[in-house]
Amino acid sequence: MSTAPLPPLPPVPGIEDDDVDFGGPSMLDLLDEDHRQLTALCERLIAPGEQDPAKPQDIEDVLVATLARHLSAEEQYLYPTVKAVLPDGAPIAEQEIAADAELLLALQRLHVTPAADEAYRTALDAVAAHVREHTHRTGEEVFPRLREQCSDTELVRLGNRVQIARGAAPTRPHPNTPATPPLNKLVDPAVAVVDKVRDVLTRRTTWPEDLAS
C-alpha cells in the first residue's frame, strides 16, 4: 500500500479523501513532459537548425529556467515520494539529489559562460549529458516503479503540487540552496522572487511556449 507524502486537504464534512475526484495531470506525466522539453532544448542548442526562428540566447535562457524549475519540483515532491514509497527509496533519492547538485553546477557554468567563449560548448555538452542521464534514471528506472506503487489519485494530487512548485520555482541555478523539505519549500520561492524580478528587468525568456516557433 502506498504511503506517498500527500499534501493535506481542507476538511469537508462527510467526505473522505478517497471519495474526492481529483482532476489534472499526474506528477509523473508532468515530469516526463519536462524531460522531453529539456531534451529538445538541448538538441536545439547543440545542433541549431538553419530555419529555427528562436535566438540561441533565448533557447539557452529557456533551458536554464526550465531545468531549474524541474529540479526544484522534483526535490520538493518526487524524491520524498520515492523515499516514502519504494523499499530502496532512500538511497535512490540521495543519489538523485547528489546528481542534481552536479547538474546545477554544470547549469551554472553554462549560464555564466558567454556563447562566444571557447568553454561554452564544453559547458553545453556537460549539461546535455547530465540531462540525458537524469532522464534515463528517473524516466526509465524510477517512474515505472512509482506508477506500480501509487494510485492515480495520489499521482494527480502530487501533480497539482508540482504545477504550483514549478510556477513558484527559481529560474536560475542555485546549487547552494537546500535540496530537501521542508527548507527547500521555503527557500526556493523566496529565491525565485529575485530571479523573476531580474527576468522582467532584462526581458529574459523563460518558458518554452514563449520561444519563437
C-alpha positions, 0 to 999 in steps of 0.5 A: 500500500502506498504511503506517498507524502500527500499534501493535506486537504481542507476538511469537508464534512462527510467526505473522505479523501478517497471519495474526492475526484481529483482532476489534472495531470499526474506528477509523473506525466508532468515530469516526463513532459519536462524531460522531453522539453529539456531534451529538445532544448538541448538538441536545439542548442547543440545542433541549431537548425538553419530555419529555427526562428528562436535566438540561441540566447533565448533557447539557452535562457529557456533551458536554464529556467526550465531545468531549474524549475524541474529540479526544484519540483522534483526535490520538493515532491518526487524524491520524498515520494520515492523515499516514502514509497519504494523499499530502496527509496532512500538511497535512490533519492540521495543519489538523485539529489547528489546528481542534481547538485552536479547538474546545477553546477554544470547549469551554472557554468553554462549560464555564466559562460558567454556563447562566444567563449571557447568553454561554452560548448564544453559547458553545453555538452556537460549539461546535455549529458547530465540531462540525458542521464537524469532522464534515463534514471528517473524516466526509465528506472524510477517512474515505472516503479512509482506508477506500480506503487501509487494510485492515480489519485495520489499521482494527480494530487502530487501533480497539482503540487508540482504545477504550483512548485514549478510556477513558484520555482527559481529560474536560475541555478542555485546549487547552494540552496537546500535540496530537501523539505521542508527548507527547500519549500521555503527557500526556493520561492523566496529565491525565485522572487529575485530571479523573476524580478531580474527576468522582467528587468532584462526581458529574459525568456523563460518558458518554452511556449514563449520561444519563437516557433 
